[in-house]
């Protein structure tokens, strides 16, 4: 379902990524790890189709949702409207049910700025899952959260993935998060960064290192 072949990605004279190749099947979860500044977020933006200025080819489903490091909510719209405006086919009852599912139904009339960071992250997660994506792309979604809130978010994410069954690509610095959410781990390394895939993605959980 998903095929990533990034032969080269550069910003001006600076080459960031080279020869990034891997494939994923339906409902497979892959974590991408690597040092800060190595190019993980850049790769994720290519996979999500946000940045198309690269040499290579990416095959992906049309229905993609992305959860960014920052919640990226509409600050002038209510919590409820952040769901219904992004997903017009989602009725108000379904939107309220989605807020109930993530534990912020009582915040429906508030604005994002009136929420805690953890609540904003929950809303961003609800927005991503509301469209029932075939591919969920997550860029360090638990960064800056305290340990208890991060654990609650991890548990919620695990449950929502189990309920909806998307393929998942997770960028994280945390080995523990990778173990929790992914069955396969890839690692970016080098300058420019490269990555290799170990082969058959159904061969069980393992780490593939460039």
N, C-alpha and C positions, 0 to 999 in steps of 0.2 A: 504493500500500500504506500509506503514512504521510502523514497530513494534519495539520498543526499550524495551529490558529486560536485564538490566545490574545488575546482582545480587551482583557482587563485582569487584572493580578495585583497585589495590594497586600498589605502587612503593616500592618494598622491603617490609619492615615491616609497612610502612605507608599506611593505607587504606584510599583511597580518596573518592570513591563512593560506595554506597550500596543501593540495592533495587530501582533502577531507572526504572520505568515502565510507558510508555505511547504509544499511537497509534495515527497515523495521516492518514487522507484520501488524495486522489488526490487533488492537488492544494490548500491544506490547509497551512496556515502560522502560525507558532508557535514561540514565543519568549521565551528564557530562560534567566532569570535574577538571580542574586545572588551576594554576596560580592566578592571582589577581592580575588583570591586564593582559592575559594571554590571548583573549579573543573569544571567550565563551559567549558573551552577550552579542557580539558581532555575528557569530555563527547562528545564534538563535534568531536574530532578526532576518537573516537570509532564509532560514528554514520557514519562518512565519510569512515570508513574502513582503516584509516591511521595507527591506533593502534588496533591490534587484540588480545592483551594480557589481557584478562578479562574473568570473569566467567559470562556466560549468553548467550543471543542470540539477534542479531539485523537483522531484515528483512528489506531490502531496495532495491530500483531499482538499476540496473547496471549503468545507466547514471546519475552520480553525478558530480556536480561542487562545488568547495569550494572557497570562498573568505576569505583570511586570514587577520589578523590584519595588517600585512605588505604586500605590493603588490606581492612579490615573483615573479618578472619578470625575464626574461633572459637578463642580462645586456649587453651581447656581441651581441645581436640580435636587429634589428630595431623594432620599434613599430609595423610595419606591420608584420614582421616575428614572433613576439610574438603571433600573432593570427594564421598565416598560418602554423607554425611549430607545434604548439600544436594541431591544428585541420587540419590535412592534407587534409581532404575532402573539406575544405573551400577554394574556389578559391579566387584569388586576388581581383576580383571585389566585391565579397561578403564581404571580409575582409575590403576593403576600405569603403563599405557601412556601415559596423558595426562601423568603426571609425567615419564616418560621423554622425551616429546615436548618438554617445556619445560626439560629439563635438571636436574631436581632429584629424580630417582628415588631417589637415595641418601639423601634426606631424608625418606622416607615416614613413618618412625616418630618423627620429631621433632615438637615443638610450634612454632607460629608464632613464639613469642618466642625460639626458638633459631635462627631464620633471620635473615639479613641483610635489609635493606630491599628490595634487588633480588630476593632469593629470595622474599620475601613478595609482591612485585608479580607475580612469575612465577606463584605459586600462585593469586593472585586472577585472573590472566588465564586460567589453566587452568580454574578454576571457572566463569568466564564462558562459555568456549567448550565446556565439557563437555556443556552442555544443547543445543548446536547452535542458538543463538537465531536467530530471524528478524530481530531488531533488536538490535544491540549499541550500548549507550550508554556513552560513556567520558568521565569528567570529569577532565581533566588527569592522565592515568595515569602520566606520567613525571616529575612534579614532584619535586624534591629528590634526584633521582638524579644521580650523577656522569656526565660526558659518555659514557664508554665503556659504562657500564651502560645509559644511556638509549638509546644506539645499538643495543645488543644487544636491548633490549626492543622497539624500533621494528622491527627486522628480524624478530623473532619474531612480533610482531603482524601485520606484513604477510603473513608466511607463513600464519598461522592464518586470516586473513581470506580469503586466496586459496584455502585448502583447504575452508573451510566456507561462504563466500559470503553472510554476513549483510548487511543494510543497516547502516550505521554512522553514528552521530552522535558527533562528537568535539568536546569543548570544550577549547581550548588557548590559551595565550598565545604559542605558538611558530608563526611563519609557516612555518618549515621542517617542523615536524610536520604542519601542515595540508597542505603541498604533498606530503608523503610518503604520507599516508593518505587524503586526500580528493580527489575530482575537482571539488568545488564548495565555495566558501567563502562563508559569510554572516558579516556583522559587526553586532554590537549597538552602538548609539550613542544618545546623548541621555538626558534625564531627564524622564519615565520612558523606559526603553530601548525602541527600536523596531527593526524589521528589515524589509527588503524583499527579495523574491525576483526575480531577473532574468527569469524566465519558464520556457521549456522546459528541464527539467533534463537533457535528452539533447543539448544544444547544444554540449557540450564544456566543458572545465575553464575556470572563470572565477571572478571574485569579485563578489558582489552586496553593495552597500553601502547601508545605510539613509541 
